[in-house]
């Protein structure tokens, strides 16, 4: 079975895909060559349209983004006409950005919104009771390591009882 897999050549498929994605570069620029630019040996290409028009600055660094920016800045109409004739999706930076924005907007419409931004948490008010107040005070004393509950200071006991009496009369 594994011997059958040896006949599959994945490199050809990858190369075909890469060539398809850069078909616009091959159509508008010369083949890759090496040249000295800014004191460094770099891979460059010549713009076919600029050369036809007699421009001397037709040599560009062979970077796909640089070449497409050149086409967008100098030969946008020619490029878009070529794309329509050759059934090729425009790869100019602004067109790519426009498609990404449209795709993001479409995806945003598909995403279900949540209610989290519209809901506000209300403070829950627990009705007062003397027993609940005393229990809360005892819990506080225990959690703050004031465990000698049996020997409460008489002032604390008086404070708790007077607060409870005040709150219960205010509630009426």
N, C-alpha and C positions, 0 to 999 in steps of 0.2 A: 504494500500500500504506500509506504513512504517513497518508494522508487518512482511512483507516479507523480509525486509532488515535485520531483526534480525537473520536470518538463515545464513548470510554470516559471515564467520570468517576470518577476514583480518590478524589476528595474525598468523595463520597457514601459509598463503602465505608469510608473511615477514620472518618467521622462516625458511621455506623451501628455500627461496632465500639466507638467511644468511648461512645455512648449505651447500648449493651448492657452494657458494663462498669460503668456508673454508674446502672443502672436502679434499684438499691436506694436510692440517694441521692434520685433524683427521686420515688420512692414515699413516702419518709418525711420529706422536707423540702420546704419551700416553694420557689418559684422564686427565682432569684438576684436580689438587690437590693443597692444600695449604702447604707451607713450609716456614721456617725461612731462609731468605737470607739477608745477610748484616744487621742483627739485626732487620729486618722487616718481618712481615708475608706477603708473596706474593703468587699470583697464579702462579704455575709453571707446566711445562710438561716435560716429558723425551723423548729424541730422540730415537725412536725405533732402528734405524740403529746403532747409537753409542752404545746403550746397547748391541745389538747383537755382536758388535765387542769388547765388554768388556771394553769400555772406562768408566772411573769414572766421567768424567765431562759432562755427558749426560743430566743433568737437566738445563733447560733454563726458563727464565721468560716467561710467557704465553702472549706474545704480538705478534700479527700476523706478524708484520714487523721483529721483532727479530727472530722469528722462520724461516721465509723465508730467511732472511740473512744467518742464520746458514745453511740452505739447499743449498744455493748458494755457500757458502764458503767450505762446507765439503762434500756434497753429490749431486752436480749438475747433474752428469750423471744419477744417480739413479732417481732423481726427474724428469728429462726430459723424461726418459724412462717410468716412471709411468704416466706422462702427456699424452704421445702418446698412451699408452695402454688404458687409461681411458677417452680419448677424453676430456681432461681438458686443458684449456689455461694456460700456465705457468704464475705464479704470482711472479716469482723471480724479485727482484728490477731492475736488468739490462734489463730483458726482457720487463718489464712494461715500463721502460724509453724508450727503443728502439721503442716500439709500439707507445708511445705518440709522439716521434720525427717524426716517419713516418707519423702519422696521421696529425701532424702540417704541415709537408712538403706538404702533399697531399692537405690540406686545403689552403695552401699558393698558390698553383698552380691554385686553383679554384677561388681565389679572383682576381677580375679584378683590374689591376693596374691603377693608375691615372696619369695624365700628370703633376700634380702639381710640382713634383720634376724636370721636364724637362723644364718647362716654367719659364722664367725670366721676371719680370715686367720692361718694358723700361720706362725711364723718358720721359714724353710727353712734348715736347717743343712747347709752344704756340708762334705763330708768333707775332713779336712786332708790336704794333701800338701805336701812341701817345695817343689816346683816352683810350686804355686799360691800359697804364701805369698811366695816370692821375687818372683813376677810381680806380686802385689798391692803389695808394697813398692816395686817399681820404678815401677808405675803411679802410686802415691801420690807418689813423689819427682818424677816428671815433671809431674803435674798441679799440684803445689805449686811448680812452677818451680824445682826443685832438679835441674836437668838435667845437672849435672856428675856423672853416675853413675859414670864411670870413676874418679873420685877420691873414692870414698866414704871416709868416716872409718872407720878400722879398728874403732872401737868399735861403729859401726852394723852393720858386717858381722858382728862377733862376736855382737852382740845377736840378729840375724836367725838366725844359725846355731845359737846356744844355745837360742833359742825353738823352732826347728824340731826340734832334738834332744829337747828336753823334751816337746814335744807328741807326737812320734812314739813316745817311750818310754811316755808316759802313756796313749796309745791302746792299747798292748798290754796 
